[in-house]
Amino acid sequence: MNSIRYIRRLAAVLAGLAGLAGALLAFTAAPAAFAKPVPPSAGSGAASQPQPPVQIHTVVMGGMSGWQIALIAIGAALFAATAAVLLDRALAGRRRSAAAAA
């Protein structure tokens, strides 16, 4: 079996598995995002008192540091370069075999 064909099949299987994992994550996380608290029933006692609105405090600090962003950019560039070289070699091999057959 040609090594480029093997790599191409492996990449297709990995891409399919990644898509499946993403879809599975989306379907499991969506119901939790739409969940709402049930309001208390209108009755006597403390439950019928109006509740003050909940204060939400946002986190100001955090985020991704510069070296992590640079590392992600370098990884993406290496992946794109590797994919381009493999695709070029696969197309060049296909052109050579087509020219030899003609």
N, C-alpha and C positions, 0 to 999 in steps of 0.2 A: 504494500500500500504506500502510496506517495506520502511523504511527510507533510507536505503542505495540505493535502486533503485531510490527513489525520488532525492537523492543527485546526483546520477550518471546521471540521465536525465537532471537535472539542469546544471551540469557541461558540458554535451554535447551541450546543447542549448547555453550556454555562450561561449563555444569554437567556435561554428559555427558562432555566432554573431560577435565574435572578428575577425574571419577569413574574414567574409563578410566586416567588417569595414576596415580591412587592404587592401583588394582588391579594395574597393571603393576609399580609399585614394591613392593607387598606380595608379589607372586609372585616377584620377583627377589631380594628381601631375605630371604625365609623360609628357603631352603636354607642360606644362610650362617649363620643363627642356630642351626640344628640341627646344624651340623658339629661333630664331636668329634675330638680328636687320637687317633691310633691308638696303643695302648700298645706298647712294644717287645716283641719276641718273647722267650720264655724261652730263653735260650741261655747260653753261657759268656762271661765277660768283664765289661766295665763295664756292659753293657746289662742284666745281670741284677741289678745292685745296686738296692735300693729308692731311689727318687727322693724327696727331701724335698718337702713340699707347697709349691706356689707361693704366695708372699705377694702379695696384691693391695693396693695402696695407693690409697685413694680420694682424689679431689680435693676439698678442702674449700671452696676459694674458687671463685668463678665464679657462674654464674646470670645472670639477666636484671636489668638495672638498672631503676630506677623509671621513667625517662623512656621506655624501650622499652615497658614495660607500659602506660603512659599513652597512648602513641602507638597501640598496638594497640587499646586500649579506644575511643579517639576514632575510629579507622578503622572499627571494628565498629559504633559508634553512627551514623556517617554512612552506612554501607552500609544499615543497617536503616531509617533514615529515608528514604533514597532509594527503597528497595524498597517501603516503605509508601506513599509518595506515588505512585509509578508504579502500584501495585496499586489504589489508590483512584481514580486517574484512569481506569484501564482499566475498573473496575467502574461508575463513574459514566457513562462513555460507553456502556457496554452497557445500563445502565438507561434512558438517554435514548432510545437507538434502539429498545428494546423498548416503551417508552411511546408512541413515535411510530408504531410499527407497529400498536399495538392500537387 
